Each structure stands twice: as structure tokens, then as C-alpha cells.
């Protein structure tokens, strides 16, 4: 499931990069070429929206315990999409102003130069903002990975502690068993010594009886 998301993610990255480049070129084009560029950007923006919808559907299918990282990336992509649409809107306003000036017979060179300069500055700011957001996203993902690692370490520590407790219980049981076996062995030895002593006593008693019987005759 995540492989499908990553495939859509790559397509979205390539598409938005192309859209960004084309939006930056709009103010520098003229006439029919500019109209065609605007139409192409509109089509690409629609494709980008469809990719976002597909990605969002994929995120809904991801298990809840793994969904956080993908949801964070989706928020970033939606913000990027909103900025692209805002950039495109500004470029279309510039394009509409140019068409109006052409219809009114006003070349508007000074105004167009200022507008192009503003758009260039805006584009630079947007690129910087996207880089900052990408850095923030990486930091968030790193924090999530760190939290997962801490949770795993905590679980491992609990397992180790439980294993140690079982070992202590086993050692205690072995100690008890050892003491029981030692006591049993001691009793067995005592019983054998007693048997030997009784046997010697019986033999001596029998020998003495036979001796005194023979002497009496």
C-alpha cells in the first residue's frame, strides 16, 4: 500500500516542479504562446489535484499506527498545492493586465517590468518557504522515528526485566531443589551407616552366642 503512495508522491513531485517552472515563465511570454502556457498549467493543476485525491485515499488504507507520517506529508503537499494555485493566480492577474493593456493600446512596459520583478521575488520566497517546510517535515518524521525507537527500547527493556525475574525465580527454585537433594542424600547415607552398624552387631552377637554354646559343652 505504501508503495502506491510513494509512486503517486513521485509523480506529484515531478508534476509540481514542472508547474512551478511554467508559472515562472508566464510573465515572460507573449500572445498565443502565453495563452497556451496558461491552458497547460490549468490542465497540470487539475492533474495534481487528482494525484492528491489518490494519495489521500491511499493514506486512509494505511494502518493507524503507521498513518501519522503519511498524514504529515499529505498536509505538506496540500500546502504546496495551495501555494502553486496562488502563484498561478498571480501570474494570471499579470496576464489579464497585459491583455487589457494590449486592448487599450497601452504598452505598460514599466508596470510589466515591476510586476515581473515582484513575481520573481515571490517565486524566490516560495522556494525558500518550501525548503523550510521540507526541513520541518524531515524533522517531524525524524521525531516520529525517534519516538518509535524509544517505544521499542522500552518494550525491549520490559522483556529483559521479565527475563531477569524469571531467571531469579529459576535460581531460587534450583536452590530449593539443591537443598532438598542434599537432605535426601544425607538421610540415605545415615540409613546405610545404621544398617552397617546393625549388621555388624548382629554378626558379633551371633558369633558370641555360638562361642559360648561351644564352650558350654
Backbone as a chain_set.jsonl record, in Angstrom:
{"seq": "XXXXXXXXXXXXXXXXXXXXXXXXXXXXXXXXXXXXXXXXXXXXXXXXXXXXXXXXXXXXXXXXXXXXXXXXXXXXXXXXXXXXXXXXXXXXXXXXXXXXXXXXXXXXXXXXXXXXXXXXXXXXXXXXXXXXXXXXXXXXXXXXXXXXXXXXXXXXXXXXXXXXXXXXXXXXXXXXXXXXXXXXXXXXXXXXXXXXXXXXXXXXXXXXXXXXXXXXX", "coords": {"N": [[0.833, -1.206, 0.0], [1.917, 1.284, 0.833], [3.771, 1.525, -1.169], [2.295, 2.242, -3.424], [1.456, 4.76, -2.614], [3.913, 6.098, -2.499], [4.599, 6.023, -5.18], [2.621, 7.675, -6.338], [3.404, 9.929, -4.983], [5.933, 10.521, -6.057], [5.181, 11.096, -8.691], [3.656, 13.361, -8.193], [5.595, 15.126, -7.196], [7.267, 15.488, -9.435], [5.429, 16.612, -11.214], [4.57, 18.987, -9.881], [6.963, 20.367, -9.774], [7.383, 20.877, -12.475], [5.156, 22.473, -12.969], [5.737, 24.694, -11.348], [7.999, 25.719, -12.636], [6.845, 26.449, -15.099], [4.946, 28.345, -14.322], [6.616, 30.405, -13.525], [7.548, 31.188, -15.976], [5.443, 32.339, -17.286], [4.985, 35.255, -17.083], [6.945, 36.146, -18.829], [6.315, 35.459, -21.375], [4.547, 35.992, -24.514], [1.471, 36.896, -26.178], [-0.119, 34.352, -28.109], [1.473, 32.243, -27.296], [1.701, 32.63, -24.571], [-0.984, 32.3, -23.839], [-1.369, 29.596, -24.451], [0.425, 28.469, -22.644], [-0.764, 29.149, -20.173], [-3.142, 27.639, -20.394], [-2.056, 25.046, -20.41], [-0.923, 24.938, -17.854], [-3.208, 25.094, -16.256], [-4.375, 22.632, -16.866], [-2.403, 20.889, -15.855], [-2.49, 21.543, -13.133], [-4.99, 20.527, -12.487], [-4.461, 17.8, -12.847], [-2.622, 17.479, -10.764], [-4.288, 17.91, -8.56], [-5.912, 15.639, -8.749], [-4.007, 13.657, -8.281], [-3.406, 14.224, -5.605], [-5.851, 13.524, -4.449], [-5.85, 10.753, -4.942], [-3.623, 10.023, -3.419], [-4.551, 10.675, -0.88], [-6.599, 8.826, -0.565], [-5.061, 6.505, -0.487], [-3.691, 6.904, 1.913], [-5.746, 6.619, 3.755], [-6.077, 3.889, 3.722], [-3.883, 2.91, 5.001], [-2.562, 1.306, 7.923], [-3.559, 2.491, 11.209], [-1.43, 2.853, 13.094], [0.75, 3.435, 11.52], [0.037, 5.6, 10.073], [0.506, 8.262, 10.728], [2.92, 9.517, 9.81], [2.495, 9.606, 7.039], [0.211, 11.175, 6.895], [1.202, 13.625, 7.766], [2.913, 14.227, 5.652], [1.016, 14.496, 3.648], [-0.331, 16.82, 4.463], [1.672, 18.68, 4.027], [1.945, 18.501, 1.24], [-0.548, 19.417, 0.41], [-0.414, 22.045, 1.277], [1.621, 22.922, -0.39], [0.324, 22.647, -2.828], [-1.678, 24.562, -2.556], [-0.108, 26.884, -2.561], [0.977, 26.799, -5.115], [-1.344, 27.186, -6.64], [-1.964, 29.762, -5.783], [0.269, 31.159, -6.763], [-0.114, 30.742, -9.467], [-2.496, 32.09, -9.813], [-1.685, 34.722, -9.344], [0.041, 35.021, -11.511], [-1.783, 34.838, -13.57], [-3.308, 37.092, -13.127], [-1.44, 39.018, -13.766], [-1.183, 38.341, -16.415], [-3.783, 38.894, -17.342], [-3.833, 41.652, -16.938], [-1.965, 42.42, -18.817], [-3.198, 41.664, -21.202], [-5.375, 43.407, -21.132], [-4.046, 45.843, -21.294], [-2.988, 45.599, -23.837], [-5.338, 45.599, -25.341], [-6.216, 48.173, -24.797], [-4.3, 49.605, -25.924], [-2.058, 50.344, -24.482], [1.233, 50.043, -23.741], [2.525, 49.52, -21.331], [5.089, 48.907, -20.297], [6.779, 49.61, -18.138], [5.191, 48.983, -15.916], [4.863, 46.254, -16.351], [7.483, 45.314, -16.105], [7.971, 45.869, -13.413], [6.073, 44.207, -12.3], [6.969, 41.698, -13.138], [9.381, 41.629, -11.772], [8.459, 41.572, -9.132], [7.103, 39.148, -9.166], [9.233, 37.401, -9.589], [10.643, 37.783, -7.183], [8.691, 36.862, -5.434], [8.541, 34.205, -6.213], [11.077, 33.323, -5.426], [10.827, 33.602, -2.661], [8.814, 31.734, -2.219], [10.093, 29.376, -2.946], [12.061, 29.288, -0.958], [10.394, 29.047, 1.246], [9.239, 26.556, 0.737], [11.486, 24.943, 0.979], [12.035, 25.306, 3.698], [9.731, 24.16, 4.774], [10.052, 21.557, 3.876], [12.323, 20.878, 5.357], [11.216, 21.081, 7.923], [9.327, 19.046, 7.764], [10.992, 16.812, 7.514], [12.194, 16.949, 10.017], [9.971, 16.449, 11.65], [9.315, 13.831, 10.842], [11.671, 12.562, 11.622], [11.495, 12.925, 14.37], [9.236, 11.358, 14.892], [10.217, 8.84, 14.175], [12.211, 8.63, 16.11], [10.609, 8.533, 18.423], [9.29, 6.118, 17.993], [11.484, 4.406, 18.121], [12.242, 4.79, 20.788], [9.989, 3.75, 22.052], [10.192, 1.095, 21.225], [12.618, 0.41, 22.46], [11.816, 0.681, 25.1], [9.94, -1.388, 25.289], [11.672, -3.546, 24.828], [13.304, -3.317, 27.08], [11.468, -3.92, 29.09], [10.968, -6.589, 28.437], [13.5, -7.685, 28.932], [13.702, -7.223, 31.68], [11.612, -8.837, 32.604], [12.641, -11.315, 31.831], [14.899, -11.426, 33.468], [13.649, -11.56, 35.964], [12.411, -14.05, 35.728], [14.7, -15.624, 35.579], [15.741, -15.184, 38.145], [13.714, -16.395, 39.661], [13.997, -18.992, 38.725], [16.605, -19.56, 39.626], [16.131, -19.453, 42.379], [14.362, -21.607, 42.674], [16.04, -23.661, 41.849], [17.917, -23.532, 43.928], [16.342, -24.327, 46.129], [15.707, -26.932, 45.301], [18.257, -28.034, 45.257], [18.91, -27.962, 47.995], [16.989, -29.731, 48.987], [17.716, -32.13, 47.709], [20.258, -32.46, 48.81], [19.605, -32.893, 51.523], [18.152, -35.288, 51.264], [20.17, -36.993, 50.32], [21.876, -36.973, 52.522], [20.289, -38.248, 54.441], [20.062, -40.756, 53.262], [22.701, -41.696, 53.392], [23.023, -41.762, 56.179], [21.143, -43.735, 56.829], [22.29, -45.963, 55.577], [24.693, -46.219, 56.995], [23.598, -46.843, 59.509], [22.424, -49.305, 58.932], [24.698, -50.835, 58.348], [25.977, -50.787, 60.87], [24.076, -52.157, 62.433], [24.131, -54.608, 61.141], [26.768, -55.451, 61.708], [26.572, -55.613, 64.479], [24.682, -57.67, 64.777], [26.082, -59.794, 63.644], [28.275, -60.027, 65.4], [26.925, -60.612, 67.769], [25.747, -63.053, 67.114], [28.038, -64.576, 66.65], [29.164, -64.522, 69.217], [27.23, -65.93, 70.649], [27.383, -68.439, 69.491], [29.964, -69.112, 70.215], [29.871, -69.154, 73.057], [28.094, -71.227, 73.342], [29.468, -73.429, 72.352], [31.566, -73.555, 74.205], [30.21, -74.22, 76.504], [29.58, -76.895, 76.222]], "CA": [[0.0, 0.0, 0.0], [2.782, 2.453, 0.885], [4.474, 1.654, -2.443], [1.413, 3.014, -4.304], [1.526, 6.147, -2.161], [5.204, 6.668, -2.906], [4.561, 6.221, -6.626], [1.862, 8.92, -6.55], [4.204, 11.003, -4.406], [6.954, 10.878, -7.043], [4.502, 11.767, -9.809], [3.258, 14.691, -7.733], [6.797, 15.96, -7.093], [7.693, 15.843, -10.801], [4.412, 17.477, -11.809], [4.594, 20.318, -9.255], [8.194, 21.045, -10.189], [7.147, 21.374, -13.835], [4.19, 23.58, -12.873], [6.449, 25.841, -10.796], [8.814, 26.3, -13.706], [5.983, 27.07, -16.117], [4.348, 29.567, -13.761], [7.641, 31.438, -13.569], [7.775, 31.633, -17.365], [4.249, 33.0, -17.836], [5.122, 36.702, -17.303], [7.947, 36.446, -19.844], [5.804, 35.067, -22.682], [3.672, 36.958, -25.179], [0.453, 36.478, -27.126], [-0.664, 32.994, -28.126], [2.351, 31.37, -26.534], [1.331, 32.779, -23.166], [-2.296, 31.681, -23.666], [-1.174, 28.148, -24.443], [1.085, 28.114, -21.383], [-1.778, 29.239, -19.123], [-4.037, 26.488, -20.541], [-1.324, 23.847, -19.989], [-0.782, 24.956, -16.396], [-4.517, 24.748, -15.697], [-4.532, 21.18, -17.016], [-1.484, 20.233, -14.923], [-3.006, 21.734, -11.783], [-6.076, 19.564, -12.313], [-3.821, 16.503, -12.655], [-2.039, 17.477, -9.428], [-5.387, 17.728, -7.604], [-6.317, 14.231, -8.812], [-2.98, 12.879, -7.592], [-3.605, 14.42, -4.166], [-7.004, 12.718, -4.046], [-5.409, 9.36, -4.913], [-2.734, 9.862, -2.269], [-5.359, 10.723, 0.332], [-7.265, 7.528, -0.482], [-4.059, 5.526, -0.064], [-3.398, 7.128, 3.334], [-6.852, 6.064, 4.538], [-5.947, 2.439, 3.757], [-2.7, 2.557, 5.793], [-2.912, 1.05, 9.338], [-3.479, 3.713, 12.035], [-0.149, 3.032, 13.77], [1.744, 3.92, 10.549], [-0.577, 6.628, 9.249], [0.889, 9.623, 11.131], [3.958, 10.078, 8.952], [1.922, 9.899, 5.724], [-0.711, 12.302, 7.052], [2.043, 14.823, 7.83], [3.365, 14.52, 4.287], [-0.141, 14.97, 2.885], [-0.564, 18.23, 4.803], [2.71, 19.465, 3.341], [1.642, 18.544, -0.196], [-1.714, 20.287, 0.226], [0.064, 23.429, 1.382], [2.362, 23.213, -1.619], [-0.668, 22.809, -3.888], [-2.309, 25.869, -2.376], [0.824, 27.937, -2.974], [1.041, 26.773, -6.576], [-2.556, 27.82, -7.166], [-1.855, 31.206, -5.537], [1.244, 31.682, -7.736], [-0.736, 30.744, -10.794], [-3.492, 33.17, -9.828], [-0.962, 35.987, -9.519], [0.54, 35.106, -12.896], [-2.947, 35.088, -14.452], [-3.664, 38.509, -12.984], [-0.479, 39.749, -14.594], [-1.528, 38.044, -17.807], [-5.007, 39.642, -17.661], [-3.467, 43.069, -17.051], [-1.267, 42.626, -20.082], [-4.204, 41.612, -22.276], [-6.147, 44.646, -21.085], [-3.207, 46.928, -21.819], [-2.9, 45.458, -25.289], [-6.604, 46.029, -25.923], [-6.328, 49.624, -24.646], [-3.222, 50.256, -26.664], [-1.032, 50.808, -23.537], [2.273, 49.025, -23.698], [2.712, 49.18, -19.91], [6.388, 48.246, -20.106], [7.291, 49.835, -16.786], [4.374, 48.197, -14.986], [5.16, 44.843, -16.577], [8.793, 45.028, -15.528], [7.819, 45.835, -11.958], [5.311, 43.006, -11.948], [7.86, 40.55, -13.318], [10.338, 41.657, -10.672], [7.744, 41.13, -7.939], [6.842, 37.725, -9.299], [10.499, 36.705, -9.358], [10.897, 37.801, -5.748], [7.711, 35.973, -4.804], [8.947, 32.828, -6.501], [12.21, 33.006, -4.561], [10.303, 33.413, -1.308], [8.079, 30.479, -2.181], [11.072, 28.285, -2.937], [12.644, 29.247, 0.384], [9.371, 28.538, 2.154], [9.113, 25.117, 0.514], [12.653, 24.286, 1.568], [11.835, 25.297, 5.147], [8.697, 23.178, 5.089], [10.645, 20.238, 3.694], [13.152, 20.644, 6.529], [10.328, 20.835, 9.064], [8.742, 17.725, 7.581], [12.029, 15.836, 7.85], [12.35, 16.982, 11.478], [8.811, 15.773, 12.238], [9.459, 12.404, 10.589], [12.759, 12.083, 12.471], [10.969, 12.85, 15.735], [8.362, 10.198, 14.971], [11.071, 7.647, 14.174], [12.835, 8.585, 17.425], [9.617, 8.085, 19.391], [9.083, 4.685, 17.784], [12.654, 3.701, 18.637], [12.165, 4.818, 22.254], [8.961, 2.797, 22.461], [10.74, -0.253, 21.044], [13.599, 0.194, 23.519], [11.082, 0.491, 26.353], [9.402, -2.752, 25.257], [12.793, -4.48, 24.991], [13.732, -3.267, 28.473], [10.489, -4.674, 29.878], [11.199, -8.011, 28.187], [14.724, -8.069, 29.637], [13.399, -7.26, 33.109], [10.823, -10.048, 32.86], [13.553, -12.46, 31.717], [15.709, -11.458, 34.689], [12.812, -12.052, 37.057], [12.257, -15.498, 35.564], [15.973, -16.237, 35.954], [15.836, -15.174, 39.612], [12.813, -17.427, 40.157], [14.61, -20.287, 38.414], [17.721, -19.746, 40.563], [15.572, -19.757, 43.702], [13.846, -22.976, 42.618], [17.194, -24.563, 41.815], [18.472, -23.56, 45.279], [15.478, -25.172, 46.954], [15.883, -28.32, 44.859], [19.585, -28.475, 45.707], [18.846, -28.228, 49.438], [16.189, -30.948, 49.189], [18.525, -33.269, 47.296], [21.324, -32.633, 49.81], [18.993, -33.51, 52.705], [17.826, -36.681, 50.948], [21.428, -37.731, 50.259], [22.374, -37.121, 53.889], [19.473, -39.276, 55.105], [20.406, -42.063, 52.684], [23.993, -42.086, 53.963], [22.789, -42.118, 57.586], [20.458, -45.032, 56.863], [23.242, -47.018, 55.22], [25.591, -46.412, 58.156], [22.831, -47.545, 60.55], [22.269, -50.701, 58.515], [26.006, -51.495, 58.523], [26.19, -50.963, 62.314], [23.178, -53.224, 62.885], [24.614, -55.879, 60.608], [27.955, -55.827, 62.495], [26.109, -56.005, 65.824], [24.046, -58.983, 64.678], [27.123, -60.795, 63.396], [29.03, -60.209, 66.646], [26.039, -61.296, 68.733], [25.619, -64.46, 66.692], [29.336, -65.238, 66.882], [29.331, -64.704, 70.663], [26.316, -66.989, 71.088], [27.949, -69.732, 69.063], [31.178, -69.346, 71.014], [29.513, -69.582, 74.411], [27.412, -72.516, 73.235], [30.511, -74.446, 72.184], [32.3, -73.618, 75.473], [29.363, -74.862, 77.5], [29.637, -78.326, 76.031]], "C": [[0.865, 1.252, 0.0], [3.539, 2.643, -0.415], [3.623, 2.437, -3.437], [1.466, 4.488, -3.916], [2.818, 6.805, -2.637], [5.267, 6.884, -4.415], [3.792, 7.494, -6.977], [2.676, 10.129, -6.074], [5.279, 11.466, -5.397], [6.334, 11.605, -8.232], [4.117, 13.197, -9.427], [4.46, 15.63, -7.676], [7.259, 16.42, -8.471], [6.72, 16.852, -11.412], [4.458, 18.88, -11.21], [5.865, 21.091, -9.619], [8.035, 21.636, -11.593], [6.195, 22.567, -13.818], [4.879, 24.839, -12.363], [7.288, 26.535, -11.865], [7.976, 27.027, -14.747], [5.336, 28.353, -15.599], [5.363, 30.712, -13.796], [7.892, 31.983, -14.96], [6.616, 32.434, -17.938], [4.459, 34.498, -18.071], [6.087, 37.069, -18.445], [7.486, 36.086, -21.254], [4.844, 36.112, -23.226], [2.621, 36.24, -26.015], [-0.033, 35.056, -26.955], [0.18, 32.023, -27.306], [2.002, 31.427, -25.052], [-0.029, 32.135, -22.905], [-2.18, 30.163, -23.577], [-0.539, 27.687, -23.138], [0.084, 28.129, -20.231], [-2.716, 28.034, -19.178], [-3.345, 25.198, -20.071], [-1.18, 23.779, -18.465], [-2.101, 24.584, -15.726], [-4.754, 23.233, -15.757], [-3.64, 20.435, -16.024], [-1.941, 20.387, -13.469], [-4.147, 20.766, -11.489], [-5.517, 18.154, -12.097], [-3.217, 16.391, -11.245], [-3.119, 17.275, -8.362], [-5.84, 16.264, -7.581], [-5.295, 13.335, -8.117], [-3.119, 13.01, -6.071], [-4.773, 13.582, -3.653], [-6.625, 11.238, -3.956], [-4.525, 9.088, -3.702], [-3.525, 9.833, -0.959], [-6.118, 9.412, 0.525], [-6.302, 6.444, -0.004], [-3.758, 5.662, 1.435], [-4.494, 6.531, 4.207], [-6.757, 4.554, 4.672], [-4.755, 1.977, 4.603], [-3.118, 2.315, 7.243], [-2.694, 2.291, 10.209], [-2.115, 3.927, 12.683], [0.944, 3.553, 12.851], [1.239, 5.123, 9.757], [-0.065, 8.028, 9.529], [1.89, 10.262, 10.191], [3.379, 10.472, 7.595], [0.937, 11.068, 5.793], [0.054, 13.62, 7.093], [2.528, 15.214, 6.437], [2.211, 15.04, 3.429], [-0.436, 16.431, 3.18], [0.442, 19.134, 4.092], [2.404, 19.599, 1.857], [0.428, 19.436, -0.478], [-1.318, 21.757, 0.325], [0.823, 23.842, 0.12], [1.401, 23.444, -2.78], [-1.348, 24.165, -3.781], [-1.407, 27.005, -2.821], [0.972, 27.977, -4.492], [-0.172, 27.46, -7.189], [-2.517, 29.328, -6.947], [-0.864, 31.846, -6.513], [0.628, 31.781, -9.127], [-1.773, 31.855, -10.906], [-2.822, 34.522, -10.039], [-0.451, 36.135, -10.956], [-0.6, 35.37, -13.869], [-3.411, 36.525, -14.347], [-2.733, 39.359, -13.826], [-0.796, 39.565, -16.065], [-2.774, 38.829, -18.222], [-4.716, 41.13, -17.809], [-2.793, 43.35, -18.38], [-2.249, 42.617, -21.25], [-5.014, 42.892, -22.311], [-5.341, 45.804, -21.653], [-3.071, 46.85, -23.329], [-4.176, 45.943, -25.965], [-6.765, 47.547, -25.863], [-5.214, 50.37, -25.384], [-2.125, 50.779, -25.773], [0.004, 49.717, -23.406], [2.582, 48.597, -22.269], [4.039, 48.512, -19.635], [6.897, 48.392, -18.68], [6.534, 48.993, -15.771], [4.678, 46.713, -15.114], [6.509, 44.456, -15.981], [8.724, 44.934, -14.008], [7.103, 44.558, -11.516], [6.184, 41.755, -12.079], [8.872, 40.468, -12.187], [9.688, 41.155, -9.38], [7.481, 39.627, -7.98], [8.109, 36.899, -9.075], [10.827, 36.644, -7.874], [9.953, 36.853, -5.004], [8.096, 34.517, -5.002], [10.122, 32.4, -5.622], [11.741, 32.74, -3.126], [9.571, 32.086, -1.176], [9.029, 29.29, -2.152], [11.718, 28.145, -1.564], [11.66, 28.656, 1.385], [9.209, 27.027, 1.997], [10.299, 24.353, 1.104], [12.527, 24.207, 3.095], [10.802, 24.259, 5.554], [9.222, 21.761, 4.924], [11.543, 19.889, 4.884], [12.32, 20.345, 7.763], [9.718, 19.439, 8.982], [9.744, 16.632, 7.946], [12.219, 15.773, 9.367], [11.203, 16.245, 12.161], [8.93, 14.259, 12.057], [10.566, 11.809, 11.463], [12.297, 11.947, 13.918], [10.068, 11.633, 15.906], [9.163, 8.901, 15.011], [11.743, 7.484, 15.54], [11.868, 8.083, 18.488], [9.364, 6.589, 19.253], [10.257, 3.881, 18.327], [12.644, 3.659, 20.16], [11.124, 3.827, 22.764], [9.474, 1.363, 22.338], [11.763, -0.579, 22.13], [12.92, -0.051, 24.864], [10.504, -0.916, 26.428], [10.514, -3.776, 25.475], [13.27, -4.5, 26.443], [12.775, -4.054, 29.365], [10.684, -6.182, 29.686], [12.434, -8.503, 28.943], [14.467, -8.181, 31.142], [12.588, -8.507, 33.464], [11.703, -11.296, 32.79], [14.431, -12.578, 32.957], [14.907, -11.989, 35.866], [12.612, -13.561, 36.966], [13.544, -16.233, 35.944], [16.133, -16.287, 37.471], [14.94, -16.265, 40.211], [13.392, -18.816, 39.917], [15.758, -20.582, 39.354], [17.205, -20.126, 41.953], [15.051, -21.191, 43.744], [14.98, -23.992, 42.596], [17.841, -24.665, 43.198], [17.663, -24.447, 46.201], [15.662, -26.644, 46.594], [17.215, -28.876, 45.333], [19.582, -28.816, 47.193], [18.075, -29.509, 49.735], [17.008, -32.191, 48.845], [19.653, -33.543, 48.3], [20.789, -33.306, 51.073], [18.672, -34.977, 52.477], [19.096, -37.533, 50.932], [21.996, -37.974, 51.654], [21.603, -38.212, 54.615], [19.796, -40.669, 54.58], [21.723, -42.579, 53.274], [23.829, -42.528, 55.414], [22.126, -43.488, 57.71], [21.411, -46.174, 56.549], [24.226, -47.294, 56.362], [24.885, -47.188, 59.256], [22.688, -49.022, 60.226], [23.571, -51.474, 58.735], [26.269, -51.766, 60.003], [25.332, -52.092, 62.851], [23.67, -54.584, 62.408], [25.833, -56.364, 61.392], [27.548, -56.309, 63.889], [25.494, -57.392, 65.801], [25.098, -60.076, 64.493], [27.905, -61.085, 64.684], [28.201, -60.962, 67.674], [25.918, -62.768, 68.392], [26.905, -65.221, 66.963], [29.545, -65.506, 68.375], [28.445, -65.831, 71.175], [26.855, -68.36, 70.718], [29.17, -70.08, 69.918], [30.813, -69.857, 72.403], [28.786, -70.923, 74.404], [28.435, -73.645, 73.131], [31.294, -74.619, 73.486], [31.498, -74.367, 76.532], [29.384, -76.381, 77.362], [30.971, -78.884, 76.485]], "O": [[0.589, 2.189, -0.748], [3.917, 3.764, -0.756], [4.163, 3.22, -4.219], [1.515, 5.362, -4.782], [2.806, 7.937, -3.12], [5.915, 7.821, -4.88], [4.239, 8.292, -7.801], [2.64, 11.2, -6.679], [5.506, 12.665, -5.554], [6.879, 12.594, -8.722], [4.238, 14.121, -10.232], [4.36, 16.795, -8.062], [7.601, 17.586, -8.662], [7.134, 17.822, -12.045], [4.392, 19.864, -11.947], [5.841, 22.314, -9.756], [8.49, 22.746, -11.866], [6.386, 23.541, -14.545], [4.64, 25.93, -12.879], [7.29, 27.76, -11.984], [8.355, 28.097, -15.22], [5.194, 29.328, -16.338], [5.001, 31.857, -14.067], [8.385, 33.1, -15.118], [6.768, 33.125, -18.946], [4.145, 34.983, -19.158], [6.04, 38.186, -18.961], [8.186, 36.373, -22.226], [4.387, 36.997, -22.503], [2.842, 35.129, -26.498], [-0.319, 34.6, -25.849], [-0.347, 31.092, -26.697], [2.006, 30.407, -24.362], [-0.22, 31.494, -21.872], [-2.814, 29.527, -22.734], [-0.91, 26.649, -22.589], [0.082, 27.219, -19.402], [-3.054, 27.465, -18.14], [-3.965, 24.361, -19.416], [-1.298, 22.711, -17.865], [-2.112, 23.844, -14.742], [-5.269, 22.638, -14.811], [-4.073, 19.455, -15.418], [-1.793, 19.463, -12.669], [-4.259, 20.247, -10.378], [-6.029, 17.4, -11.27], [-3.293, 15.337, -10.614], [-2.905, 16.562, -7.381], [-6.119, 15.715, -6.515], [-5.662, 12.37, -7.446], [-2.969, 12.031, -5.341], [-4.706, 13.003, -2.569], [-7.023, 10.547, -3.018], [-4.658, 8.058, -3.041], [-3.211, 9.066, -0.049], [-6.263, 8.939, 1.652], [-6.675, 5.575, 0.784], [-3.593, 4.664, 2.135], [-4.211, 5.997, 5.279], [-7.291, 3.984, 5.624], [-4.627, 0.787, 4.891], [-3.959, 3.054, 7.756], [-1.757, 3.054, 9.978], [-1.677, 5.07, 12.814], [1.96, 4.061, 13.327], [1.933, 5.613, 8.867], [-0.18, 8.905, 8.672], [1.733, 11.423, 9.812], [3.714, 11.526, 7.054], [0.842, 11.859, 4.855], [-0.39, 14.617, 6.524], [2.549, 16.394, 6.088], [2.403, 15.916, 2.587], [-0.754, 17.2, 2.273], [0.096, 20.216, 3.618], [2.576, 20.67, 1.275], [0.389, 20.129, -1.494], [-1.807, 22.601, -0.426], [0.683, 24.963, -0.368], [1.623, 24.321, -3.614], [-1.569, 24.838, -4.788], [-1.881, 27.985, -3.395], [1.08, 29.051, -5.085], [-0.043, 28.225, -8.144], [-2.971, 30.094, -7.797], [-1.112, 32.934, -7.031], [0.821, 32.757, -9.852], [-1.914, 32.484, -11.955], [-3.307, 35.36, -10.8], [-0.5, 37.218, -11.539], [-0.411, 36.049, -14.878], [-3.851, 37.119, -15.331], [-3.16, 40.291, -14.507], [-0.694, 40.498, -16.861], [-2.824, 39.371, -19.327], [-5.269, 41.795, -18.685], [-3.021, 44.391, -18.995], [-2.158, 43.438, -22.163], [-5.311, 43.413, -23.386], [-5.863, 46.639, -22.391], [-3.041, 47.868, -24.021], [-4.134, 46.6, -27.005], [-7.368, 48.148, -26.753], [-5.2, 51.599, -25.449], [-1.314, 51.587, -26.227], [-0.309, 48.596, -23.005], [2.871, 47.425, -22.025], [4.101, 47.615, -18.795], [7.383, 47.432, -18.081], [7.127, 48.374, -14.887], [4.744, 45.996, -14.116], [6.648, 43.374, -15.411], [9.326, 44.054, -13.394], [7.46, 43.925, -10.523], [6.137, 40.864, -11.231], [9.186, 39.383, -11.699], [10.301, 40.401, -8.625], [7.615, 38.928, -6.975], [8.069, 35.837, -8.455], [11.236, 35.603, -7.359], [10.353, 36.146, -4.08], [7.993, 33.701, -4.086], [10.167, 31.27, -5.134], [12.186, 31.798, -2.471], [9.685, 31.397, -0.162], [8.803, 28.319, -1.43], [11.904, 27.035, -1.063], [12.035, 27.87, 2.255], [9.062, 26.303, 2.982], [10.141, 23.263, 1.654], [12.862, 23.193, 3.707], [10.971, 23.561, 6.554], [8.896, 20.871, 5.709], [11.534, 18.756, 5.365], [12.664, 19.469, 8.556], [9.603, 18.738, 9.987], [9.395, 15.651, 8.602], [12.384, 14.693, 9.936], [11.415, 15.509, 13.125], [8.682, 13.495, 12.99], [10.43, 10.701, 11.982], [12.651, 10.991, 14.609], [10.121, 10.953, 16.931], [8.847, 7.983, 15.768], [11.842, 6.377, 16.069], [12.25, 7.298, 19.357], [9.238, 5.875, 20.248], [10.072, 2.817, 18.917], [12.987, 2.643, 20.764], [11.335, 3.151, 23.771], [9.236, 0.526, 23.209], [11.787, -1.691, 22.658], [13.371, -0.872, 25.663], [10.559, -1.566, 27.472], [10.337, -4.75, 26.207], [13.601, -5.558, 26.978], [13.201, -4.763, 30.277], [10.582, -6.956, 30.638], [12.427, -9.59, 29.521], [14.947, -9.107, 31.796], [12.835, -9.152, 34.483], [11.54, -12.222, 33.585], [14.684, -13.68, 33.444], [15.414, -12.772, 36.67], [12.638, -14.265, 37.975], [13.507, -17.307, 36.543], [16.595, -17.286, 38.024], [15.338, -16.968, 41.139], [13.3, -19.701, 40.768], [15.895, -21.707, 39.836], [17.762, -21.0, 42.617], [15.267, -21.908, 44.722], [14.902, -25.043, 43.232], [18.267, -25.745, 43.605], [18.224, -25.229, 46.969], [15.761, -27.499, 47.475], [17.306, -30.028, 45.757], [20.163, -29.817, 47.612], [18.451, -30.279, 50.619], [17.001, -33.177, 49.583], [19.965, -34.695, 48.602], [21.442, -34.189, 51.631], [18.881, -35.814, 53.356], [19.111, -38.648, 51.454], [22.53, -39.046, 51.937], [22.198, -39.018, 55.33], [19.807, -41.642, 55.335], [21.839, -43.757, 53.613], [24.409, -43.528, 55.838], [22.486, -44.294, 58.568], [21.352, -47.23, 57.178], [24.548, -48.445, 56.657], [25.472, -48.079, 59.871], [22.808, -49.881, 61.099], [23.567, -52.6, 59.232], [26.731, -52.85, 60.359], [25.808, -52.904, 63.645], [23.64, -55.571, 63.142], [25.931, -57.549, 61.711], [28.099, -57.278, 64.411], [25.745, -58.201, 66.694], [25.017, -61.143, 65.103], [28.164, -62.243, 65.015], [28.708, -61.843, 68.368], [25.978, -63.627, 69.272], [26.882, -66.356, 67.439], [30.036, -66.567, 68.761], [28.861, -66.603, 72.039], [26.799, -69.307, 71.502], [29.361, -71.237, 70.291], [31.361, -70.854, 72.875], [28.865, -71.673, 75.378], [28.275, -74.695, 73.754], [31.651, -75.745, 73.832], [32.069, -75.073, 77.364], [29.21, -77.076, 78.362], [31.198, -80.091, 76.396]]}, "num_chains": 1, "name": "protein.A"}
